[in-house]
Amino acid sequence: MILSLAVQVTPASTQQAVGYPSLFLLVVVGALVPVVPTGALVSSAAVVAFHQESPLALLVVFGVAAFAAFLGDMALYWLGRRGMHSKNGSRWLAAIRDRAPEERLAQAQEKLADHGVLVLVLSRLVPAGRIPVMLACLMAKMPLREFARGDVPACLAWAVTYQLIGILGGSLFAEPWQGVAVAVGLTVVISAAPAVWRRLRRTASSS
């Protein structure tokens, strides 16, 4: 779907084709339901913004992505806190627990104890690192305000990182759809690399 949109995009119609409101909504949803490839969406939006004549296009993509990620994180953390204080929990808290393996959770708790809210910045940049750290913060009963203080730089760093991937892809090709393909490929590789590495390590240790 992303590629088909990019093929139709021209520099003059990037905003209409990509849709800043759509980008905002998808990133928020992706933060709440961690199955939407939000990094790939931001990189793709950055590619087509790179080919737009307006010098503010990339700045708008950055602002929309960072703000949407922050709102999504805050909403999920608030829902998780409600689940922690509920006798029966909540489906949001259950979803967070399901996506935080014990090993990753233990690592997140250790890093949180050592570095405090600074670990939130790294958690947004490490694939599949956000949810275990968020659960560690919930279990540590971190106040919403303190979580927000660490999540602001985390979302800014995340938006910059994936936007730079998009700019790289956009700078390599004349056609936006080609840059989008490269950006999506890079984000998929980055996202899959840790899981592949852990699987290889388990295979090597068991052999």
matplotlib code that plots the C-alpha trace (Angstrom):
import matplotlib.pyplot as plt

x = [0.0, 2.8, 4.6, 1.4, 0.9, 4.4, 4.2, 1.4, 3.1, 4.6, 6.6, 3.7, 1.1, 3.1, 1.1, -2.2, -0.9, 0.8, -1.6, -0.2, -3.4, -3.2, 0.4, -0.5, -3.4, -1.4, 1.6, -0.8, -2.5, 0.9, 2.0, -1.2, -1.2, 2.4, 1.8, 1.7, 5.1, 5.3, 9.0, 8.4, 5.6, 7.8, 10.6, 8.2, 6.7, 10.2, 11.1, 8.2, 8.7, 12.3, 11.1, 8.7, 9.6, 8.6, 11.6, 9.2, 7.8, 10.5, 10.0, 6.3, 6.8, 9.2, 6.8, 3.8, 5.6, 7.2, 4.0, 1.9, 4.4, 4.4, 0.6, 0.3, 2.9, 1.2, -2.2, -0.8, 1.0, -2.1, -4.2, -1.5, -1.5, -5.3, -4.9, -2.2, -4.6, -7.5, -8.3, -8.8, -6.2, -7.1, -6.8, -4.2, -2.1, -2.4, -1.3, 1.7, 2.6, 2.2, 4.7, 7.3, 9.2, 10.6, 14.2, 13.6, 11.6, 14.3, 16.9, 14.6, 14.1, 17.8, 18.5, 15.7, 17.1, 20.6, 19.7, 16.2, 14.0, 17.0, 16.4, 13.2, 15.3, 17.1, 14.0, 12.4, 15.4, 15.9, 13.5, 10.9, 12.5, 9.7, 7.1, 9.4, 10.7, 7.2, 6.1, 9.2, 8.1, 4.6, 5.8, 8.1, 5.0, 6.6, 4.3, 2.8, 4.6, 8.0, 7.3, 6.4, 9.7, 11.7, 9.4, 9.7, 13.4, 12.7, 10.0, 12.2, 15.1, 12.9, 11.4, 14.8, 16.3, 13.5, 13.3, 17.1, 16.5, 13.8, 16.1, 18.8, 16.4, 15.0, 18.5, 19.5, 16.8, 15.0, 11.6, 9.9, 8.6, 12.2, 13.3, 10.2, 11.1, 14.7, 13.4, 10.9, 13.5, 16.0, 13.4, 12.4, 16.0, 16.6, 13.4, 14.2, 17.9, 17.7, 15.2, 17.4, 20.5, 18.8, 17.6, 21.1, 22.6, 20.0, 20.8, 24.5, 24.2, 22.0, 24.2]
y = [0.0, 2.4, 1.7, 2.2, 5.6, 6.6, 5.8, 8.3, 11.0, 14.1, 16.7, 19.1, 16.7, 14.9, 16.3, 15.3, 11.8, 10.9, 12.9, 14.4, 13.6, 10.0, 9.8, 11.2, 8.7, 5.7, 6.5, 7.0, 3.7, 2.0, 3.2, 1.8, -1.4, -2.3, -4.2, -1.2, -0.5, 3.1, 3.4, 2.4, 4.9, 7.8, 6.8, 6.6, 10.0, 11.5, 10.1, 11.8, 15.0, 15.0, 15.2, 18.0, 21.6, 23.0, 23.2, 22.8, 19.4, 17.4, 19.5, 18.9, 15.1, 15.2, 17.2, 15.1, 11.8, 12.8, 14.3, 11.3, 8.9, 10.8, 10.9, 7.2, 6.3, 8.5, 7.0, 3.4, 4.1, 5.7, 2.7, 0.4, 2.3, 1.9, -1.8, -2.0, -0.5, -2.7, -6.0, -7.7, -5.7, -4.7, -5.9, -3.1, -4.2, -7.8, -6.8, -5.1, -8.1, -10.5, -8.4, -8.3, -11.6, -12.4, -12.1, -8.7, -7.5, -8.4, -6.5, -3.5, -3.5, -3.6, -0.8, 1.3, 0.9, 1.9, 4.8, 5.9, 7.6, 7.9, 4.2, 5.3, 7.1, 3.9, 1.8, 3.7, 3.2, -0.5, -2.7, -4.3, -2.4, 0.0, -2.4, -4.2, -0.8, 0.5, -2.5, -2.1, 1.5, 0.4, -2.2, 0.3, 2.6, 5.4, 8.5, 9.6, 12.9, 11.3, 8.9, 11.8, 13.6, 10.6, 9.9, 13.3, 13.0, 9.3, 10.2, 13.1, 10.7, 8.1, 10.5, 11.8, 8.3, 7.1, 10.4, 10.2, 6.7, 8.2, 11.0, 8.5, 6.5, 9.7, 11.0, 7.8, 7.8, 10.3, 8.7, 8.8, 5.2, 3.9, 5.7, 4.4, 0.8, 1.3, 3.0, 0.3, -2.4, -0.7, -0.4, -4.1, -5.2, -3.0, -4.3, -8.0, -8.0, -8.3, -11.3, -13.0, -12.5, -13.9, -16.9, -17.5, -17.3, -19.8, -22.2, -21.9, -22.4, -25.5, -27.1]
z = [0.0, 0.9, -2.4, -4.5, -2.8, -3.5, -7.2, -7.5, -5.5, -7.1, -5.3, -5.5, -4.1, -1.4, 1.5, -0.1, -1.1, 2.2, 4.4, 7.5, 9.4, 8.3, 9.4, 12.8, 13.2, 12.1, 14.4, 17.4, 16.6, 16.1, 19.6, 21.1, 19.1, 18.4, 15.1, 12.8, 11.3, 12.5, 11.7, 8.1, 7.9, 9.1, 6.8, 3.8, 4.7, 4.9, 1.5, -0.3, 1.8, 0.7, -2.9, -2.1, -3.1, 0.3, 2.7, 5.7, 4.6, 6.4, 9.5, 9.5, 9.1, 12.1, 14.2, 13.4, 13.9, 17.3, 18.7, 17.6, 19.1, 22.3, 22.5, 21.8, 24.4, 27.0, 26.3, 26.5, 29.7, 31.2, 30.2, 31.6, 35.0, 35.1, 34.6, 37.3, 39.8, 38.8, 40.4, 37.1, 35.2, 31.7, 28.1, 27.5, 30.4, 29.2, 25.7, 27.2, 29.3, 26.3, 24.3, 27.1, 27.4, 30.9, 29.7, 28.1, 31.1, 33.5, 31.4, 31.2, 35.0, 35.5, 33.1, 34.6, 38.1, 36.8, 34.5, 35.4, 32.7, 30.4, 29.4, 27.7, 25.0, 24.1, 24.3, 21.5, 19.3, 20.0, 18.0, 20.4, 23.3, 24.0, 25.5, 28.0, 29.3, 29.5, 31.5, 33.8, 34.4, 35.2, 37.6, 39.3, 39.7, 37.8, 37.9, 34.6, 34.7, 35.2, 32.4, 30.1, 31.0, 29.7, 26.7, 25.1, 24.2, 23.3, 20.7, 19.3, 18.9, 17.3, 14.8, 13.9, 13.4, 11.1, 9.2, 8.5, 7.1, 4.8, 3.7, 2.9, 0.8, -0.9, -1.7, -3.6, -6.2, -8.4, -8.0, -4.5, -4.8, -5.2, -2.1, -0.2, -1.1, 0.2, 3.4, 4.1, 3.4, 5.8, 8.6, 8.2, 8.4, 11.5, 13.2, 12.4, 13.2, 17.0, 16.8, 14.2, 16.3, 19.4, 17.5, 16.1, 19.6, 21.0, 18.1, 18.7, 22.5, 22.1, 19.5]

ax = plt.figure().add_subplot(projection="3d")
ax.plot(x, y, z, "-o")
ax.set_aspect("equal")
plt.show()
